[in-house]
Amino acid sequence: MREAGEFKLLADNINTWLRGGKRLIRILDGKVRAILSDRYRIIDNYDLVFLALDEFQKKETIEIYRIDLTETMLYIKAIDRTLTDTIKEQDIVYGGLVIRNSEVGAQP
């Protein structure tokens, strides 16, 4: 609609979508990333990473395996090499966890 010059129609649509309640609008670098309901629980990726790192330090056996950040999701993968088992000989499995967060309410 914006490219076609239909600004009034675009504004009417947006106003209709946003009518009827509070909304959380997440913006980064001047661009709207998400429009969420007021029930969305805000947990910023930055805060989550440092909270996780603090907890991992308390248990000295946990190591960060990988951290991935996309436009919509944060993934923290950690392993604990003290939690092991073998599926078959020479095939060791380590315990671990994955923490994921979306600042924009995306589903994986």
Phi and psi in degrees as a GROMACS rama.xvg file:
@    title "Ramachandran Plot"
@    xaxis  label "Phi"
@    yaxis  label "Psi"
@TYPE xy
-65.5973  -42.8729  ARG-2
-67.2018  -29.1501  GLU-3
-84.6215  -0.587451  ALA-4
80.0851  14.2691  GLY-5
-89.8906  61.7167  GLU-6
-67.8795  -38.2152  PHE-7
-65.9961  -44.2003  LYS-8
-62.1622  -41.9109  LEU-9
-61.8997  -46.1063  LEU-10
-63.0379  -41.3799  ALA-11
-62.5752  -42.9216  ASP-12
-62.742  -48.3339  ASN-13
-62.1533  -44.5273  ILE-14
-62.1078  -36.8595  ASN-15
-66.8148  -43.1812  THR-16
-64.1393  -34.4903  TRP-17
-90.6787  -6.68599  LEU-18
-69.1444  146.788  ARG-19
91.6739  42.3424  GLY-20
143.213  172.65  GLY-21
-79.8498  150.049  LYS-22
-134.696  150.03  ARG-23
-104.494  122.292  LEU-24
-111.791  117.424  ILE-25
-96.311  127.346  ARG-26
-126.62  138.73  ILE-27
-138.497  129.315  LEU-28
54.3957  38.234  ASP-29
77.3836  5.89622  GLY-30
-116.703  138.39  LYS-31
-71.581  123.087  VAL-32
-94.507  -33.6353  ARG-33
-162.215  150.079  ALA-34
-120.895  114.934  ILE-35
-121.824  161.558  LEU-36
-72.4007  165.369  SER-37
-74.1559  -5.09302  ASP-38
-87.6828  -7.24238  ARG-39
-67.3105  129.309  TYR-40
-87.6486  121.019  ARG-41
-82.7802  120.797  ILE-42
-135.982  107.556  ILE-43
-72.1296  145.202  ASP-44
-56.248  -42.8006  ASN-45
-56.9389  -49.081  TYR-46
-63.7196  -41.1294  ASP-47
-64.2343  -41.762  LEU-48
-60.5736  -47.6708  VAL-49
-70.0006  -33.6519  PHE-50
-63.6682  -45.3081  LEU-51
-63.1128  -44.0217  ALA-52
-61.7605  -39.5764  LEU-53
-61.0914  -43.5974  ASP-54
-68.2208  -38.4326  GLU-55
-65.2253  -34.6177  PHE-56
-65.7428  -31.7323  GLN-57
-64.4134  -34.1186  LYS-58
-109.019  97.4374  LYS-59
-65.255  -8.25705  GLU-60
-89.4416  -6.73037  THR-61
-88.8081  134.698  ILE-62
-127.28  145.728  GLU-63
-73.5163  125.113  ILE-64
-90.4254  -42.2726  TYR-65
-164.143  144.345  ARG-66
-128.016  127.531  ILE-67
-123.604  138.305  ASP-68
-129.464  122.475  LEU-69
-113.451  -175.622  THR-70
-61.5172  -28.477  GLU-71
-120.716  -15.9617  THR-72
-137.891  151.175  MET-73
-116.963  132.539  LEU-74
-124.366  129.516  TYR-75
-118.812  121.332  ILE-76
-113.793  126.13  LYS-77
-131.376  151.001  ALA-78
-129.804  155.793  ILE-79
-123.535  105.052  ASP-80
-71.0889  -5.95257  ARG-81
-84.6245  -14.3749  THR-82
-98.3796  97.7131  LEU-83
-129.841  158.866  THR-84
-157.979  165.782  ASP-85
-120.5  137.032  THR-86
-84.4463  -47.2077  ILE-87
-146.88  170.605  LYS-88
-52.0578  133.361  GLU-89
69.8925  10.7891  GLN-90
-118.874  88.7687  ASP-91
-92.2299  136.911  ILE-92
-115.964  134.098  VAL-93
-106.644  146.047  TYR-94
-74.004  149.504  GLY-95
-165.836  -174.888  GLY-96
-151.21  158.348  LEU-97
-124.586  127.47  VAL-98
-109.516  131.623  ILE-99
-132.082  149.42  ARG-100
-147.595  144.272  ASN-101
-126.619  118.287  SER-102
-72.4379  -14.5229  GLU-103
-112.633  10.1534  VAL-104
76.7899  20.0709  GLY-105
-73.3755  149.122  ALA-106
-100.963  140.368  GLN-107
